[in-house]
């Protein structure tokens, strides 16, 4: 028998491994896109949906996934998400056409939207607030920071050594192991006080968030003032305003709006949105820069991210210790300043750039920024939260980061395209 104290640390290892798999799949596809395009005959227009289909469903269903975990049972929902994610990963690896891969990626996003908030809420009710939770969330933050960079690294290695299918197949044994170990290591918990499920609230928030992510994606492609983008922005605004009005009137709402009155929660979500905006777009653009401008292959591109991946693990461990000693704000300030300096450094990359001169110093700054940002944000997002609302708070912080990421990619893609067009026009 495993003792109660040891069980929770084994549980943390399980939850972190599955979360690593989810975070990995946001970035792992970037390096493999050229190979996928050739093998499956993707059109230039549809290729981006290999990434966007995942982001759209992931971002749209996170809040519902988090609250469903609170109401229906966190372990049960975590298991369901693991099954969906594992099966859709297998289908993505065996994809035979554009539609089959995009469909599998959408279902992967659904599985991820269920897993991520359920896992974080299980972590929060397993570890009491204080030093132990800070250590656990330090590991969680390290997974977030490391996973974002490791996705590109692993994507490059697997695509070069085996084939692009293996960026999806690698999830299958992890998912199977998680399914077997979950009943052994994780205890069931839920909010037993709620007697009814807010179905209309679930429909409104899921439709509203999905419309918002889709509108941002279309804006990056068609222009921010295009009719399609504006119509989806308007639909999203109507649905989300309707959601807030309905939640304020409902006796047992899907989302208690008062949770946003907790300053640490609101601050963490604002910071998480900014972090998502910066990091998602950064890794996509630098991957394209290395492959399309510097001429790196998938393997070389992946290995180039080693300083970021390794540095994020190291700095996350330091950040977890510092949060306990000096608090969330100073650590987060260091992280955001370092990340900003890294982003500023990358503004000087040139067509004839080198790894050591144009990329490495920025990568080191970003590694510090990731570790010192993900950890305090994860801790602050759950500070002062009642156990009954752990899934809701987890869904909120994941949603903030995901929507920030969608906005960052769309905005930076627009800027990069406009800048490149102007540069070519002027010689």
Helices and strands as residue ranges (DSSP letters): H 4-27, H 29-40, H 44-47, H 49-72, H 74-93, H 98-126, H 131-161, H 166-185, H 199-222, H 227-249, G 257-261, H 263-288, I 289-293, H 298-304, H 306-326, H 328-345, G 346-348, I 355-360, H 361-381, G 387-389, H 390-425
